Amino acid sequence: MEVIKKISKMKEISKNWRREGLKIAFVPTMGFLHEAHLSLVRKAKELGDKTVVSIFVNPLQFGPKEDYKEYPRDTKRDLELLKNEGVDAVFIPEPEEMYPPDFQTYVEVTRLTTGLCGAFRPGHFKGVTTVVLKLFNIINPDIAVFGEKDYQQLQVIRQMVKDLNMDTEIVAHPTVREEDGLAMSSRNIYLSSDERKSATSLYKALLLAKKLISEGEKDPQKIKKEMEKFIHSFPFTRVQYIEFIDPVNLEPVKEINKPVLCALAVFVGKARLIDNMLIN
């Protein structure tokens, strides 16, 4: 497994693979890897001849009061895990390598980023799309694998690839959960043992929404009230948003009469956790 820190070196390796007719599959991460990340890696290995994983905590997607400096990092452990998975190359650039002092170009998807997390994290998705476009240009992958837990991010990346006529195929991978339903996330490490118990309220609330819809409830406002009441019955929780949206254009729905995505963001202690469920 090659560990690469320089853009020029990564580009050279990718070009050589493509000359040999090899298909490159890519998984972008911010490190502090867990089983959900590794499931994306395994999917990439199934789909490509060569697998590249990036580890880069992207400063552009963190707001001024967010957890960029505190974001968990353990590069040594990450590399060991990726080596065990048989990854071919790991790209770990420094921030100065990705954003030199004269950097001044950004890419932004507009309409899809106005709601959900975009409404509460201004500039976040601009940072996401800018770094992903840069990584795609550096690695030139045939396939890139993204998790469905960050569903808005997935749709935003799909839109960017479509709008900019890019050749990379975006592959979605289902959310990976702990045994009690909590979606795996690097930020789960922020949770105390008591907060960890309360964090299960997110998935349980999604199951509650699914149950209410299956019983015939079509008013998203009524379901949101029940979900919020349920989540707040757990200690340490504060709902930021609960939305019922169209799974493609992410627009809020007024009546549930076709497949709908329920997405939510909840603070549990200091950890901001997101989750979602597609409900047919």
N, C-alpha and C positions, 0 to 999 in steps of 0.2 A: 504494500500500500504506500503510495507516494503522498507525502504531506507538502503542500505547495503554499507559499505565502505571497508570491509575486504574480501579478496579472500576466505579465509577458510569458512566464513559464507555463501557467495554466493554459493560455491560448495556444502555445506551441504544442503541448501534449494533446489537446483536443483536436488541433489540425492534423496531427499525425494519425490519430485514431480514425478521423473521418477519411483521410487518404486511403486508409486500409479498408474502408467500407464498413467500419464498425458503428453500431448504433449506440449513442450516448444517452443514458438515463440519469437524471439529476434530481437531487433532493436538497432544497435550500433549508437550512436550520439556523437557529440562534444558539445552538449548543445546549448544554446541560441535558443531555439526551436521556430519554426514557423509552419504554416499550412502544409507545405510539410512534415516535420517530423511527424506531427500528422496523416497525411494520411498513412504513413508507419506503425504507431502504430495501426491504425484502421485495416489495412490489416493483421497485425500480430494477432490481436485479433480474426479476422475471421478464421484464419488458425490454431490457437493453443488453448489449454485449459488454459495455463498460459502464460502471456506476461511479458517479461523482457526488459527494456530499460537501456542501459548504457549511462552515461554522463562522457566523459573523453576527455579532450583536449590533444591529444597525442603528446608529444614533439618530438618523433622520426620522425614524418612526416613533420616537419617544418625545412626549411633550416636556416642557420645562419642569413640571412638578411630578413627572413620572419616574419609574424606577430603573433608568438606564444604568446608573452606577451600581445599584444594588442587585441588578438582574443576575441570577445565579450563573456561575461559570465553573466548569471543571474540565478543561481541555484534555488533560492527561487521561482521565476516565473516558471521555468521549472518544478519543482516538483508539483506546483499547477496545471499546465496544464496536467501533466501526471496523477495526481490523478483524475482529471475531466474525463479523458479518461478511467479510470478503469484499469490502469496498475497494475499488481500484485507486481512487484519488480523493483526498480531502483538501479542499481549498479554504485556507484560514488567513485571509488578508487582514492587515492592520487598518484601522479607520483612515489613516493618512494615505494608504495605498488606494483605497476606494474613493476618498474625497480629498484630493490634494488642495492646497491653499487657494488655487484659482478656480475651484469647482463652482459652476454656476448654472448647470442645466438640470431640469427636473421634468418628470413626466407625471401626468395626473389624469385619472379617470374621474369624471365629474358627477354625473347623476347617481350612479350606484353608490357613491361614497357619502351621500348627504344624510342618510338615516343610520339607524342602529349604532354601531361603534363610531362611525364617522361623525355623528352628531355630537358626541361627547369627547372625541379625540381629534380636534382640528389639526390637519397636517399629517395625521398618522398614515393614511393610505397614500398620500403623495410620497411619503418616505418609503412605503412598501413597494409601490410600483417603480419608483426610481431605482431602488436597489435590485429588484428582481430583473428589470430590464438590463441593468449593468451586468448582472450575473449571467443572464442569457447571452449577452453579447460576448462575454469572456469565455464561457464554457461551450456555447453553441450546441445545446442539447437537442436531441430529437424528441425527447420526452421529459417532462418535469412532473413530479408527483407532489400533490398538496393534500392535506387532511381536510375533511369536511367539518371538523370542529370550528375552524375559522371560516365559516361559510361565506361571509361577506367578502373576505379576502380572496377566497377561491373564485367567486363570481367577478370580482374586480380584475383579477389576473386574467381570467378568461376573456373579459371584455378588452383589456389592453392588447392581448395577443391577436384577437380578431381585428380590432381597429387598426393596428400597426402592421397587419399582414405578415405576422411572424410565422415561422415554420414549426415552432415547438408545439408538440401536442401536450395539452394539459390533462393529466389523469387525476381524478379525485379518488381519495381513499377514505372509507368509513371511519368515524370517530372510534377511538379505542378507549375502553372504560375499565376502571377498577372493578373488582367483584361487586361492590355496592353501588355501581352505576356512575360514580364520579368520573367525568371526562379527564383523561390524563393530561397534565399540563406542567410545564416547568415551574409555574408560579404556585403549584400546590405545596411546594416546600415552605412557603410563607405561613402555612396554616399550623396553628397549635393543634394538639390532639383533640381538644373540645371543638375548635373551629372546623377541624376536619370532619367531625360528625355532622355539623351544621351544613357543610358544603354538599352533602348528599341531597339537600333540599332542591337543588337545581334540577337534577335528573328526575326526582320524584314529582316536581311541579310539572315537568314536561309530560310525564306519564299521566298526571291528573288532567292536563289539557287534552291528551289523546282520549282518555276515558270520557270526558264531558262531550267531546265532539262525536264519539261513537254512540253516545246516548242521545244525540240529536241536537245539541246546543250549537247554534250557528253564529251567535253574537260574540265577536272577539273581545269586546269590552267586558262582558260578563265573565268570560273565562279568565281574562287578565286579572280581574278583581279577586277571583277565587285563588288564582296562582299566587298573587302578591300576599294575600292573607295567609296562605299556607307557608310560603317562604319565611314571612316575618314571624311565624309561630316558632321558628328556630332562633336561638340566640346568635348574636354576632352578625346577623344578616342585614343587608340594606340593598333593596332592588334599585338598580339604575334604570333598566328598561326591560319591558316584556313586549314583544311585537309579534303580530301575525302578518306574514308577508307572502307575496307571490315568490315562489322559489327561483324564478328566472330574473325578473326585473327588480326584485326586492321592494316593490311598492306595497304599502300597507293595504290589507283587505278589509272591507267593511262588513262583508258577510262570508261565512265559510261554506262554500258550496262546491269546492274542488280541492285538490291537494294543496296544502298550505304548509309553510315553514314557520314554526314557532321558534323564535330566537330570544335569548335573554342574556343580560349581564347583571351580575350580583356581586356586591362587595361582601366578603366573609372575612371579618377582621380587616386587615389592610390589603388582603389579596382581592384583586378584581378578577372574577372568573366568568367565562362565557360558555354557553352551550346552546344547542339547538336540536330540533327534531323535525323531520319531514313527516307530516301527518296526512294520510290518504283518506 
